[in-house]
Amino acid sequence: MQSTNTDASAAVNPTDEASPPPPVGADGVKPTCCRRRAIFILIPFLLLIALVAVQGSTRSAASAASMFSASPVPSLVAGEQATFRVVSMNIRSGVGTDNKLNLDRVGQNFDGANIVGLNEVRAYRFGKLHDQAQDLGERLKMSFLFAPAERRWWADDFGNAVLSSGPLQSWQRIPLPCTQTRGFRNVTMLTAKIGDRPVKVLVTHLDHVVDRKQQLAAVSDLFCSLQPPVILMGDLNTDYDDPVIQPLLNRPDVINTMSPGVCKNLPKDVEYILVRGLKVKEAGWQDNGASDHCSIWADLQLP
């Protein structure tokens, strides 16, 4: 019986060919090298963009000098015995309960107002207008003051504001305690003229979490240290029955114009207009859907 020996080379398909060498570009550089070079260039570029984005979006405290105001006029209210109206509102950057931006709707809450304290006011990055305070002031023919609390993208971004039918004689932005990397807050202190008498006005918006207690203590101390007449208004993020605010509300010289005995059926009890050295003629609130907060108002008179 004849044996058959099979050559290993015979098992190879004669049609198989060796893999072609990788292509080479016209400049003699392989495409794989080009891709690697592009990646090495692209990665640092992307890291630089990410670093700029992080730095720009990070909140920081605004400068005390970051304020804009219209020219003052001679007097806020003509006579000392005249009644004047103050309004406080957290405008939520002008975005209403329908999630639409509408500053005309916001301005409808300020009919007849002499002094308006605003919270959650935004700055503008482009155009001739600096911020929403200027926008509202020009719409309503009122003096305006923007007191930013935060900066983002290397510009003033967010804070409090004041509108006035008369002069703003002086103003100061006072930073409040902040232990976080976001949620910077301030209190804006200004002097308005009622007849021939100066009235101090404080406008603020407090944090709703860890810094609230410290900020409320700082604002309360300032409010109680000033010579009356003085007004404190804004979103304090504190319910009326909160023990933290009770020492302030229980002071005999402090009147809470939003208390149930003065203002009826207030839907959200974190907004305040507190006064010392002033008579409260009437107080109330309005909600036209311009924000997730209502506006509150009080008609006041010098004693």
ABEGO torsion letter per residue (X at the ends): XBBBBBBAAAABBAABBBBBBBBBBAAGBBAAAAAAAAAAAAAAAAAAAAAAAAAAABBBBBBAABBBBBBBBABABABAABBBBBBBBBAGGGBBAAGBBBAAAAAAAABGBABBBBBGBBBBABEABABAAAAAAAAAGBBBBBBBABBBGGBBABEBBBBBABBBABBBBBBBBBABABGBBBBBBBBBBBEABBBBBBBBBBBABAAAAAAAAAAAAAAAABBOBBBBBEBAGBBAABAAAAAAAABAABBBAABAAABBGBABBABBBBBBGBBBABBBBBBAGABABBBBBBBBBBX
